[in-house]
Every structure is written in C-alpha cells, then in structure tokens.
Amino acid sequence: MFDLQGKVALITGGSRGIGRAVAMRLAENGVNIVVNYVRHRRDAEETVAAVRARGVECLAIKANVAREADVARMFEEIRESYSRLDILVSNAASGVLKPVMELTTRHWNWAMDINARALLTLAQHAVPMMEKGGRIMAVSSLGAVRAVPNYTVVGASKAALESLVRHLAVELGPRGILVNTISAGVVDTDALKKFPNREQIISQSLERTPLGRLTTPDDVADLALFLCSDLASMIHGQVVVVDGGYAIQG
C-alpha cells in the first residue's frame, strides 16, 4: 500500500525538521526527492546524502518560495531532471512573533507570501507536471483556528493556507490531484525555539495531550506517507490533524 517506487516529490523547507522527516519517510518508500531550501545549505546537503542512502535520487534546490521568479527557476531545474512530479509538500514557513499592536504591513505581507500565497504559485507550476494525477499537501498548525499569543500573522496566514487548500481541491480534483492540509500539534523543532515562551508551550502541551507526549516530525511524516498512498484515495480537501488529541480539549 505504501509502495511509491519511482514517484517524484518536491518538499519545500525540506532540509530540516518536519520537511526533512517527510523527505526521509517518502524516500524509504521509493520516492525520488527534491529538497527545497533557502538558507541552510549544509542541512540541505546532509538531507540529500541521507535520502540517497535510502536508494533513491535526490537533489537540493535553493529558492525562496515567496518569490515567483525563484519558484519558476526551481521548476526549470526540476524539469531538467524529471519529466513528472507526483507529490508536492508545501512545508516552508516563516513569520514574526509579536503582539498585535507591534505588527506592521511588512510583517503581514511576509507571512502571507511565504505561508499562504507560495502554495498557489507552487501549485500553478506543479500541476502541469502532474498529468497522471498527484498529491498536494500543505503543512499548517493549530494556530490557524486558535488564538495563540504572538502568533497573529502566522495564524492568519495558516488560516488562509487552509482555505486555499479547499479551493484547490475543488478545481484540481477532476484532474486526479488530491489536495489536503496536515495540521500539526506542538512539534519541538527549531521553529519552536523562536517562541519566547517555548518551555511554557511544551509543558502545557504535555499536560493537555491525552497521549502524553509532543507530536514529532516523524508523526507528521507518517501522515504525509498515508496521504500519498492509495489508502487515502478519498481524502480530499481536508484538514487532517496530528496532535495526539491536544486539540480536542478546548
């Protein structure tokens, strides 16, 4: 059911954290990987080496997904190596953590461009390469539907991302392209280290999660693998939450 041998996946923000975990899980199941990164070249090179060690092809492409010219160039490079794309995982994200009254237009546009609009640009380039259907997944967070301190612009951009996924699902479904959102609970990645109240977030999450532990990048990767498989052939336009039950407690 998880034999994805020979398929090709592009994973944005794929050099670290959740993106790297997804790359590794797909590679273990036969998928050739394109790792997108923007700053962490060494991490990208290490991920490429680890993916290739799984017996599949892998290349890293530096591109800022918030810039349309960068995305266009990235897909030119992808087409030099592959004639098809089967899986797109929109994982790259950024944004500032500030109180509402300290936010600027630049902060808003930055988060929206990287976290939401990038998926639109990526999909517009990816869909022509998905002639036989495919999978598109966007990585979101519970902040899309919950108020989290200092998370305003990131949360709003994630909410926009989830709305975009639903609209893409309606238009791309007839092409055999399944589009879904993966919404992760609290994951202790480098991104969480930027939160000034990181320790409080972790402790509260552990208290409120029925399964008693934090969500890991591998947990998210397992869900991504499932959504790429034939087992998920009727899951479309959905927000699938992986959080150990954290969100069900109000």
C-alpha positions in Angstrom: 0.0 0.0 0.0 3.0 2.3 0.6 5.0 1.3 -2.5 5.6 4.6 -4.2 8.5 3.4 -6.2 9.7 5.8 -8.9 7.5 8.8 -7.9 8.9 12.3 -7.5 8.2 14.6 -4.7 9.1 18.3 -4.1 9.3 19.3 -0.4 9.7 22.9 0.4 11.6 23.7 3.5 12.8 20.2 3.2 16.2 20.5 4.8 15.2 20.4 8.4 12.5 19.5 10.9 9.2 18.3 9.5 10.3 18.8 5.9 13.3 16.5 6.4 11.3 13.9 8.2 8.8 13.8 5.3 11.6 13.6 2.8 13.1 10.6 4.6 9.8 8.8 5.0 8.9 9.1 1.4 12.4 8.1 0.3 12.1 5.0 2.4 9.1 4.1 0.3 10.8 4.6 -3.1 10.1 8.3 -3.8 12.8 10.4 -5.5 13.1 13.7 -3.6 13.6 17.3 -4.5 14.6 19.2 -1.3 13.9 23.0 -1.4 15.7 25.2 1.0 16.6 28.9 1.2 19.3 29.4 3.9 20.5 26.2 5.4 22.7 24.8 2.7 24.7 22.4 5.0 21.4 21.0 6.3 20.2 20.5 2.8 23.3 18.7 1.7 23.1 16.4 4.7 19.4 15.7 3.9 20.3 14.9 0.3 23.0 12.4 1.5 20.6 10.8 3.9 17.9 10.4 1.3 20.3 9.0 -1.3 21.4 6.4 1.3 17.8 5.1 1.1 18.5 4.1 -2.5 16.6 6.9 -4.3 17.5 10.0 -6.2 17.7 13.4 -4.5 18.7 17.0 -5.4 18.6 20.2 -3.4 17.4 23.5 -4.9 17.8 26.8 -3.2 14.8 29.0 -3.8 12.7 31.5 -1.8 9.1 30.2 -2.4 7.8 33.7 -1.6 9.4 34.9 -4.9 7.6 33.9 -8.0 10.9 34.2 -10.1 12.6 31.8 -7.7 9.8 29.3 -7.9 9.8 29.4 -11.7 13.6 28.8 -11.8 13.2 26.0 -9.3 10.7 24.2 -11.6 13.0 24.7 -14.6 15.7 22.9 -12.6 13.3 20.1 -11.6 12.3 19.6 -15.3 15.9 19.2 -16.2 16.0 16.0 -14.1 12.3 14.8 -14.1 9.5 14.9 -16.6 6.9 14.5 -13.9 6.0 15.5 -10.4 3.8 13.3 -8.3 3.9 14.9 -4.9 4.1 18.5 -3.7 4.6 19.2 0.0 4.3 22.9 0.9 6.1 23.0 4.2 8.3 26.1 4.1 7.0 28.7 6.6 8.1 31.9 8.3 6.8 34.9 10.2 7.3 37.1 13.2 6.1 36.5 16.7 4.9 39.8 18.0 1.9 41.3 19.9 -0.9 42.7 17.6 -0.1 46.3 18.3 3.5 45.9 17.2 2.8 44.3 13.8 3.5 46.1 10.5 2.3 45.7 6.9 5.7 44.2 6.2 5.2 41.5 8.8 1.8 40.7 7.4 2.9 40.5 3.8 5.9 38.4 4.7 3.9 35.8 6.5 1.2 35.7 3.9 3.6 35.5 1.0 5.6 32.6 2.4 2.9 30.7 4.3 -0.1 31.0 2.0 0.5 32.6 -1.4 3.5 30.4 -2.1 1.2 27.3 -2.3 -0.7 29.0 -5.1 2.5 29.7 -7.1 3.8 26.2 -6.4 0.6 24.5 -7.5 0.4 26.5 -10.7 3.9 25.2 -11.6 3.4 21.7 -10.3 0.0 20.8 -11.8 1.2 20.8 -15.4 3.8 18.1 -14.3 1.0 16.0 -12.7 -0.6 14.7 -15.9 -1.4 11.4 -14.3 -2.7 12.9 -11.1 -0.9 13.5 -7.9 -0.9 14.7 -4.3 -0.5 18.2 -2.9 -0.1 18.7 0.9 0.2 21.9 2.9 1.6 21.9 6.4 -0.4 24.0 8.8 -0.8 24.4 12.5 -3.5 24.6 15.2 -2.8 28.4 15.2 -5.0 28.6 12.1 -8.1 28.1 14.2 -6.9 29.0 17.7 -5.6 32.3 19.2 -2.0 31.7 20.2 -0.1 34.5 21.9 2.1 36.5 19.5 1.1 34.2 16.6 -1.3 36.6 14.9 0.2 37.0 11.4 1.4 33.4 11.3 -2.0 32.1 12.4 -3.8 34.3 9.9 -1.6 33.1 7.1 -2.1 29.4 8.1 -5.9 30.0 8.0 -5.5 31.5 4.5 -3.5 28.4 3.6 -6.2 26.1 4.7 -8.8 28.0 2.8 -6.6 27.9 -0.3 -6.3 24.1 0.0 -10.1 23.7 -0.1 -10.4 25.9 -3.2 -7.5 24.0 -4.9 -9.2 20.7 -4.0 -12.4 21.7 -5.9 -10.5 22.8 -9.0 -7.9 20.0 -9.1 -10.0 17.1 -8.0 -11.2 16.4 -11.6 -7.6 16.1 -12.6 -7.0 13.3 -10.1 -4.9 15.6 -7.9 -5.7 15.2 -4.2 -5.1 18.3 -2.0 -5.1 18.2 1.8 -3.8 20.1 4.8 -1.7 18.4 7.5 -2.2 20.4 10.8 0.4 19.5 13.3 0.2 19.9 17.1 3.1 21.3 19.1 6.3 20.0 17.5 9.6 20.8 19.1 11.6 21.9 16.1 13.9 24.9 15.5 10.8 27.0 14.8 9.5 26.5 18.3 12.8 27.7 19.8 11.9 31.2 18.5 8.9 31.4 20.8 9.9 33.3 24.0 7.5 31.1 26.0 8.8 27.8 24.5 9.0 26.0 27.8 5.5 27.0 28.8 4.1 25.9 25.5 5.8 22.5 25.8 4.7 21.9 29.4 1.1 22.9 28.7 1.0 20.7 25.6 2.2 17.7 27.5 -0.4 18.3 30.2 -3.3 18.6 27.7 -2.3 15.9 25.3 -4.1 12.6 26.1 -1.3 10.5 24.6 1.2 12.3 26.9 3.9 13.4 24.5 4.6 16.0 21.9 4.0 15.5 18.2 7.2 14.6 16.4 8.4 15.3 12.9 8.1 11.6 12.3 4.5 11.6 13.3 3.8 14.2 10.7 5.8 12.3 8.1 3.8 9.2 8.8 0.6 11.1 8.0 2.1 12.5 4.8 3.0 9.0 3.7 -0.5 7.8 4.3 -2.0 10.7 2.3 0.3 9.8 -0.6 -0.9 6.2 -0.6 -3.9 4.5 -2.2 -5.4 4.1 1.3 -6.1 7.9 1.2 -7.7 8.0 -2.3 -11.0 9.5 -1.0 -9.5 12.0 1.5 -9.6 15.3 -0.3 -9.8 19.0 0.7 -9.5 18.1 4.3 -7.5 19.4 7.3 -6.1 16.3 8.9 -4.8 16.9 12.5 -1.9 15.0 14.0 -1.6 16.1 17.6 -2.2 13.2 20.0 -5.5 14.6 20.9 -4.3 18.0 22.1 -7.0 20.0 20.1 -10.0 18.1 21.5 -9.7 19.6 24.9 -10.9 23.1 24.1 
